[in-house]
Amino acid sequence: MLEKLSEVQGFDLQLDALKEERSQTPAELLETRERRTDLAHRLERKKQDRDELRMRVANTELDLKAMQGRRKDASESSLRASSAKEASQYQNQELQFATRIQELEEDVLPLMESLEALEQEVDALQAQLDELQPTLDAMLSDEEARVADVDARAESIRQQRDTLATSLDGSLLRQYEQVRRARRGLGLVEIVDNQRCGGCSVRLPIHVIQKARRGPGVVRCPSCGRILWPKGDG
Protein backbone atom coordinates (compact mmCIF):
# COMPACT_ATOMS: atom_id res chain seq x y z
CA MET A 1 0.00 0.00 0.00
CA LEU A 2 2.84 2.40 0.83
CA GLU A 3 4.44 1.62 -2.51
CA LYS A 4 1.28 2.79 -4.26
CA LEU A 5 1.22 5.83 -2.00
CA SER A 6 4.80 6.54 -3.09
CA GLU A 7 3.63 6.46 -6.71
CA VAL A 8 0.85 8.91 -5.85
CA GLN A 9 3.42 11.17 -4.21
CA GLY A 10 5.57 10.89 -7.31
CA PHE A 11 2.68 12.26 -9.35
CA ASP A 12 2.10 14.98 -6.74
CA LEU A 13 5.75 16.04 -6.93
CA GLN A 14 5.50 16.19 -10.72
CA LEU A 15 2.43 18.40 -10.34
CA ASP A 16 4.34 20.61 -7.89
CA ALA A 17 7.15 20.97 -10.41
CA LEU A 18 4.71 21.81 -13.20
CA LYS A 19 3.04 24.39 -10.98
CA GLU A 20 6.42 26.00 -10.41
CA GLU A 21 7.23 25.78 -14.12
CA ARG A 22 3.92 27.42 -14.97
CA SER A 23 4.71 30.37 -12.71
CA GLN A 24 8.11 31.00 -14.30
CA THR A 25 7.21 33.75 -16.77
CA PRO A 26 10.17 34.32 -19.14
CA ALA A 27 12.36 37.24 -18.06
CA GLU A 28 12.31 38.68 -21.59
CA LEU A 29 8.52 38.83 -21.52
CA LEU A 30 8.52 40.50 -18.10
CA GLU A 31 11.08 43.05 -19.29
CA THR A 32 9.17 43.76 -22.50
CA ARG A 33 5.88 44.10 -20.64
CA GLU A 34 7.52 46.43 -18.12
CA ARG A 35 9.00 48.49 -20.94
CA ARG A 36 5.62 48.79 -22.60
CA THR A 37 4.03 49.87 -19.32
CA ASP A 38 6.75 52.47 -18.80
CA LEU A 39 6.33 53.80 -22.35
CA ALA A 40 2.55 53.95 -21.93
CA HIS A 41 2.88 55.89 -18.67
CA ARG A 42 5.41 58.30 -20.16
CA LEU A 43 3.21 58.79 -23.21
CA GLU A 44 0.18 59.48 -21.03
CA ARG A 45 2.10 62.07 -18.99
CA LYS A 46 3.37 63.78 -22.15
CA LYS A 47 -0.12 63.84 -23.61
CA GLN A 48 -1.40 65.48 -20.44
CA ASP A 49 1.40 68.07 -20.60
CA ARG A 50 0.62 68.67 -24.27
CA ASP A 51 -3.11 69.05 -23.66
CA GLU A 52 -2.49 71.51 -20.83
CA LEU A 53 -0.14 73.51 -23.03
CA ARG A 54 -2.63 73.44 -25.88
CA MET A 55 -5.17 74.95 -23.52
CA ARG A 56 -2.73 77.70 -22.50
CA VAL A 57 -1.97 78.48 -26.14
CA ALA A 58 -5.68 78.51 -27.01
CA ASN A 59 -6.49 80.81 -24.09
CA THR A 60 -3.64 83.15 -24.99
CA GLU A 61 -4.79 83.25 -28.61
CA LEU A 62 -8.33 84.02 -27.44
CA ASP A 63 -7.01 86.87 -25.28
CA LEU A 64 -4.96 88.09 -28.24
CA LYS A 65 -7.97 88.01 -30.54
CA ALA A 66 -10.07 89.85 -27.96
CA MET A 67 -7.40 92.54 -27.55
CA GLN A 68 -7.12 92.95 -31.29
CA GLY A 69 -10.89 93.45 -31.46
CA ARG A 70 -10.85 96.01 -28.65
CA ARG A 71 -7.96 97.85 -30.31
CA LYS A 72 -9.91 97.99 -33.55
CA ASP A 73 -12.99 99.28 -31.75
CA ALA A 74 -10.93 101.96 -29.98
CA SER A 75 -9.36 103.00 -33.30
CA GLU A 76 -12.73 103.27 -35.00
CA SER A 77 -14.21 105.11 -32.02
CA SER A 78 -11.43 107.69 -32.12
CA LEU A 79 -12.34 108.47 -35.73
CA ARG A 80 -15.97 108.98 -34.78
CA ALA A 81 -15.18 111.05 -31.70
CA SER A 82 -17.15 114.28 -31.33
CA SER A 83 -14.25 116.13 -29.71
CA ALA A 84 -10.49 116.15 -29.58
CA LYS A 85 -10.59 115.12 -25.92
CA GLU A 86 -12.76 112.13 -26.68
CA ALA A 87 -10.56 111.17 -29.63
CA SER A 88 -7.48 111.39 -27.39
CA GLN A 89 -9.10 109.04 -24.85
CA TYR A 90 -9.81 106.43 -27.51
CA GLN A 91 -6.29 106.80 -28.88
CA ASN A 92 -4.85 106.18 -25.41
CA GLN A 93 -7.00 103.03 -25.13
CA GLU A 94 -5.79 101.92 -28.53
CA LEU A 95 -2.20 102.36 -27.41
CA GLN A 96 -2.82 100.34 -24.23
CA PHE A 97 -4.42 97.56 -26.23
CA ALA A 98 -1.52 97.59 -28.69
CA THR A 99 0.95 97.23 -25.82
CA ARG A 100 -1.02 94.30 -24.41
CA ILE A 101 -1.22 92.70 -27.87
CA GLN A 102 2.56 92.88 -28.16
CA GLU A 103 2.94 91.24 -24.75
CA LEU A 104 0.54 88.44 -25.67
CA GLU A 105 2.31 87.84 -28.99
CA GLU A 106 5.60 87.61 -27.13
CA ASP A 107 4.03 85.16 -24.67
CA VAL A 108 2.40 82.90 -27.22
CA LEU A 109 5.50 82.31 -29.35
CA PRO A 110 7.53 80.32 -26.79
CA LEU A 111 4.37 78.47 -25.80
CA MET A 112 3.87 77.37 -29.38
CA GLU A 113 7.51 76.35 -29.66
CA SER A 114 7.18 74.28 -26.48
CA LEU A 115 3.95 72.78 -27.80
CA GLU A 116 5.65 71.75 -31.01
CA ALA A 117 8.45 70.09 -29.03
CA LEU A 118 5.91 68.23 -26.90
CA GLU A 119 4.05 67.06 -30.00
CA GLN A 120 7.30 65.62 -31.30
CA GLU A 121 7.93 63.83 -27.99
CA VAL A 122 4.41 62.41 -28.02
CA ASP A 123 4.85 61.19 -31.59
CA ALA A 124 8.23 59.61 -30.74
CA LEU A 125 6.84 57.77 -27.71
CA GLN A 126 3.81 56.62 -29.68
CA ALA A 127 6.11 55.31 -32.41
CA GLN A 128 8.16 53.36 -29.85
CA LEU A 129 4.98 51.93 -28.36
CA ASP A 130 3.61 50.96 -31.78
CA GLU A 131 6.91 49.32 -32.68
CA LEU A 132 7.06 47.36 -29.42
CA GLN A 133 3.46 46.11 -29.42
CA PRO A 134 3.82 43.39 -32.12
CA THR A 135 6.87 42.00 -30.30
CA LEU A 136 4.95 41.91 -27.03
CA ASP A 137 1.92 40.33 -28.71
CA ALA A 138 4.12 37.56 -30.13
CA MET A 139 5.70 36.96 -26.72
CA LEU A 140 2.29 36.83 -25.06
CA SER A 141 1.10 34.34 -27.65
CA ASP A 142 4.15 32.14 -27.01
CA GLU A 143 3.59 32.41 -23.27
CA GLU A 144 -0.05 31.44 -23.66
CA ALA A 145 1.01 28.37 -25.65
CA ARG A 146 3.65 27.48 -23.04
CA VAL A 147 1.15 27.71 -20.19
CA ALA A 148 -1.41 25.68 -22.14
CA ASP A 149 1.21 22.96 -22.69
CA VAL A 150 2.08 22.89 -18.98
CA ASP A 151 -1.61 22.74 -18.08
CA ALA A 152 -2.18 19.85 -20.50
CA ARG A 153 0.72 17.88 -19.02
CA ALA A 154 -0.50 18.63 -15.52
CA GLU A 155 -4.03 17.46 -16.34
CA SER A 156 -2.71 14.18 -17.74
CA ILE A 157 -0.63 13.57 -14.62
CA ARG A 158 -3.51 14.59 -12.36
CA GLN A 159 -5.80 12.05 -13.99
CA GLN A 160 -3.22 9.29 -13.51
CA ARG A 161 -2.71 10.37 -9.92
CA ASP A 162 -6.42 10.43 -9.14
CA THR A 163 -6.97 7.02 -10.74
CA LEU A 164 -4.21 5.49 -8.63
CA ALA A 165 -5.38 7.28 -5.48
CA THR A 166 -8.79 5.57 -5.68
CA SER A 167 -7.08 2.25 -4.96
CA LEU A 168 -5.66 3.52 -1.65
CA ASP A 169 -7.26 3.34 1.75
CA GLY A 170 -9.14 6.58 2.33
CA SER A 171 -7.73 7.10 5.82
CA LEU A 172 -4.15 6.58 4.61
CA LEU A 173 -4.66 9.00 1.73
CA ARG A 174 -6.13 11.66 4.01
CA GLN A 175 -3.22 11.36 6.44
CA TYR A 176 -0.72 11.60 3.59
CA GLU A 177 -2.40 14.67 2.09
CA GLN A 178 -2.62 16.36 5.48
CA VAL A 179 1.07 15.79 6.21
CA ARG A 180 2.09 16.77 2.69
CA ARG A 181 0.29 20.10 2.98
CA ALA A 182 1.85 20.74 6.38
CA ARG A 183 5.32 19.81 5.15
CA ARG A 184 5.00 21.49 1.75
CA GLY A 185 5.68 18.53 -0.48
CA LEU A 186 6.62 15.27 1.20
CA GLY A 187 4.04 13.29 3.13
CA LEU A 188 5.74 9.91 2.75
CA VAL A 189 9.47 9.31 3.22
CA GLU A 190 11.75 6.30 3.27
CA ILE A 191 13.66 5.17 6.31
CA VAL A 192 17.26 5.91 5.33
CA ASP A 193 20.03 3.46 6.30
CA ASN A 194 17.50 1.68 8.51
CA GLN A 195 17.84 4.44 11.09
CA ARG A 196 16.97 7.94 9.91
CA CYS A 197 13.87 9.74 8.68
CA GLY A 198 14.20 10.54 4.99
CA GLY A 199 12.37 13.81 5.53
CA CYS A 200 13.98 15.51 8.51
CA SER A 201 17.05 13.24 8.91
CA VAL A 202 16.32 12.69 12.60
CA ARG A 203 17.58 9.38 13.99
CA LEU A 204 14.52 7.25 14.64
CA PRO A 205 13.92 5.28 17.85
CA ILE A 206 14.35 1.52 17.40
CA HIS A 207 10.75 0.76 18.33
CA VAL A 208 9.50 3.16 15.64
CA ILE A 209 11.63 1.45 13.00
CA GLN A 210 10.48 -1.98 14.13
CA LYS A 211 6.83 -0.92 14.08
CA ALA A 212 7.21 0.50 10.59
CA ARG A 213 8.90 -2.73 9.40
CA ARG A 214 6.19 -4.91 10.87
CA GLY A 215 3.31 -2.96 9.34
CA PRO A 216 0.59 -2.83 8.22
CA GLY A 217 -0.42 0.27 10.17
CA VAL A 218 0.71 3.80 9.44
CA VAL A 219 3.84 4.85 11.34
CA ARG A 220 4.91 8.46 11.40
CA CYS A 221 8.16 10.16 12.27
CA PRO A 222 7.95 11.40 15.86
CA SER A 223 9.86 14.53 14.81
CA CYS A 224 8.33 15.77 11.56
CA GLY A 225 5.14 13.68 11.39
CA ARG A 226 5.79 12.25 7.93
CA ILE A 227 4.64 8.75 7.10
CA LEU A 228 7.58 6.35 7.26
CA TRP A 229 8.17 3.75 4.56
CA PRO A 230 10.67 0.93 5.16
CA LYS A 231 11.16 0.43 1.44
CA GLY A 232 12.23 -3.01 0.44
CA ASP A 233 10.81 -4.71 3.51
CA GLY A 234 7.62 -5.77 1.77
C-alpha positions in Angstrom: 0.0 0.0 0.0 2.8 2.4 0.8 4.4 1.6 -2.5 1.3 2.8 -4.3 1.2 5.8 -2.0 4.8 6.5 -3.1 3.6 6.5 -6.7 0.9 8.9 -5.8 3.4 11.2 -4.2 5.6 10.9 -7.3 2.7 12.3 -9.3 2.1 15.0 -6.7 5.7 16.0 -6.9 5.5 16.2 -10.7 2.4 18.4 -10.3 4.3 20.6 -7.9 7.2 21.0 -10.4 4.7 21.8 -13.2 3.0 24.4 -11.0 6.4 26.0 -10.4 7.2 25.8 -14.1 3.9 27.4 -15.0 4.7 30.4 -12.7 8.1 31.0 -14.3 7.2 33.8 -16.8 10.2 34.3 -19.1 12.4 37.2 -18.1 12.3 38.7 -21.6 8.5 38.8 -21.5 8.5 40.5 -18.1 11.1 43.1 -19.3 9.2 43.8 -22.5 5.9 44.1 -20.6 7.5 46.4 -18.1 9.0 48.5 -20.9 5.6 48.8 -22.6 4.0 49.9 -19.3 6.8 52.5 -18.8 6.3 53.8 -22.4 2.6 53.9 -21.9 2.9 55.9 -18.7 5.4 58.3 -20.2 3.2 58.8 -23.2 0.2 59.5 -21.0 2.1 62.1 -19.0 3.4 63.8 -22.2 -0.1 63.8 -23.6 -1.4 65.5 -20.4 1.4 68.1 -20.6 0.6 68.7 -24.3 -3.1 69.1 -23.7 -2.5 71.5 -20.8 -0.1 73.5 -23.0 -2.6 73.4 -25.9 -5.2 75.0 -23.5 -2.7 77.7 -22.5 -2.0 78.5 -26.1 -5.7 78.5 -27.0 -6.5 80.8 -24.1 -3.6 83.1 -25.0 -4.8 83.2 -28.6 -8.3 84.0 -27.4 -7.0 86.9 -25.3 -5.0 88.1 -28.2 -8.0 88.0 -30.5 -10.1 89.8 -28.0 -7.4 92.5 -27.6 -7.1 93.0 -31.3 -10.9 93.5 -31.5 -10.8 96.0 -28.7 -8.0 97.9 -30.3 -9.9 98.0 -33.6 -13.0 99.3 -31.7 -10.9 102.0 -30.0 -9.4 103.0 -33.3 -12.7 103.3 -35.0 -14.2 105.1 -32.0 -11.4 107.7 -32.1 -12.3 108.5 -35.7 -16.0 109.0 -34.8 -15.2 111.1 -31.7 -17.1 114.3 -31.3 -14.3 116.1 -29.7 -10.5 116.2 -29.6 -10.6 115.1 -25.9 -12.8 112.1 -26.7 -10.6 111.2 -29.6 -7.5 111.4 -27.4 -9.1 109.0 -24.8 -9.8 106.4 -27.5 -6.3 106.8 -28.9 -4.9 106.2 -25.4 -7.0 103.0 -25.1 -5.8 101.9 -28.5 -2.2 102.4 -27.4 -2.8 100.3 -24.2 -4.4 97.6 -26.2 -1.5 97.6 -28.7 1.0 97.2 -25.8 -1.0 94.3 -24.4 -1.2 92.7 -27.9 2.6 92.9 -28.2 2.9 91.2 -24.7 0.5 88.4 -25.7 2.3 87.8 -29.0 5.6 87.6 -27.1 4.0 85.2 -24.7 2.4 82.9 -27.2 5.5 82.3 -29.4 7.5 80.3 -26.8 4.4 78.5 -25.8 3.9 77.4 -29.4 7.5 76.3 -29.7 7.2 74.3 -26.5 4.0 72.8 -27.8 5.7 71.7 -31.0 8.5 70.1 -29.0 5.9 68.2 -26.9 4.0 67.1 -30.0 7.3 65.6 -31.3 7.9 63.8 -28.0 4.4 62.4 -28.0 4.8 61.2 -31.6 8.2 59.6 -30.7 6.8 57.8 -27.7 3.8 56.6 -29.7 6.1 55.3 -32.4 8.2 53.4 -29.8 5.0 51.9 -28.4 3.6 51.0 -31.8 6.9 49.3 -32.7 7.1 47.4 -29.4 3.5 46.1 -29.4 3.8 43.4 -32.1 6.9 42.0 -30.3 4.9 41.9 -27.0 1.9 40.3 -28.7 4.1 37.6 -30.1 5.7 37.0 -26.7 2.3 36.8 -25.1 1.1 34.3 -27.7 4.2 32.1 -27.0 3.6 32.4 -23.3 0.0 31.4 -23.7 1.0 28.4 -25.6 3.6 27.5 -23.0 1.2 27.7 -20.2 -1.4 25.7 -22.1 1.2 23.0 -22.7 2.1 22.9 -19.0 -1.6 22.7 -18.1 -2.2 19.9 -20.5 0.7 17.9 -19.0 -0.5 18.6 -15.5 -4.0 17.5 -16.3 -2.7 14.2 -17.7 -0.6 13.6 -14.6 -3.5 14.6 -12.4 -5.8 12.0 -14.0 -3.2 9.3 -13.5 -2.7 10.4 -9.9 -6.4 10.4 -9.1 -7.0 7.0 -10.7 -4.2 5.5 -8.6 -5.4 7.3 -5.5 -8.8 5.6 -5.7 -7.1 2.2 -5.0 -5.7 3.5 -1.7 -7.3 3.3 1.7 -9.1 6.6 2.3 -7.7 7.1 5.8 -4.1 6.6 4.6 -4.7 9.0 1.7 -6.1 11.7 4.0 -3.2 11.4 6.4 -0.7 11.6 3.6 -2.4 14.7 2.1 -2.6 16.4 5.5 1.1 15.8 6.2 2.1 16.8 2.7 0.3 20.1 3.0 1.8 20.7 6.4 5.3 19.8 5.2 5.0 21.5 1.8 5.7 18.5 -0.5 6.6 15.3 1.2 4.0 13.3 3.1 5.7 9.9 2.7 9.5 9.3 3.2 11.8 6.3 3.3 13.7 5.2 6.3 17.3 5.9 5.3 20.0 3.5 6.3 17.5 1.7 8.5 17.8 4.4 11.1 17.0 7.9 9.9 13.9 9.7 8.7 14.2 10.5 5.0 12.4 13.8 5.5 14.0 15.5 8.5 17.0 13.2 8.9 16.3 12.7 12.6 17.6 9.4 14.0 14.5 7.2 14.6 13.9 5.3 17.8 14.4 1.5 17.4 10.8 0.8 18.3 9.5 3.2 15.6 11.6 1.5 13.0 10.5 -2.0 14.1 6.8 -0.9 14.1 7.2 0.5 10.6 8.9 -2.7 9.4 6.2 -4.9 10.9 3.3 -3.0 9.3 0.6 -2.8 8.2 -0.4 0.3 10.2 0.7 3.8 9.4 3.8 4.9 11.3 4.9 8.5 11.4 8.2 10.2 12.3 7.9 11.4 15.9 9.9 14.5 14.8 8.3 15.8 11.6 5.1 13.7 11.4 5.8 12.3 7.9 4.6 8.8 7.1 7.6 6.3 7.3 8.2 3.8 4.6 10.7 0.9 5.2 11.2 0.4 1.4 12.2 -3.0 0.4 10.8 -4.7 3.5 7.6 -5.8 1.8 
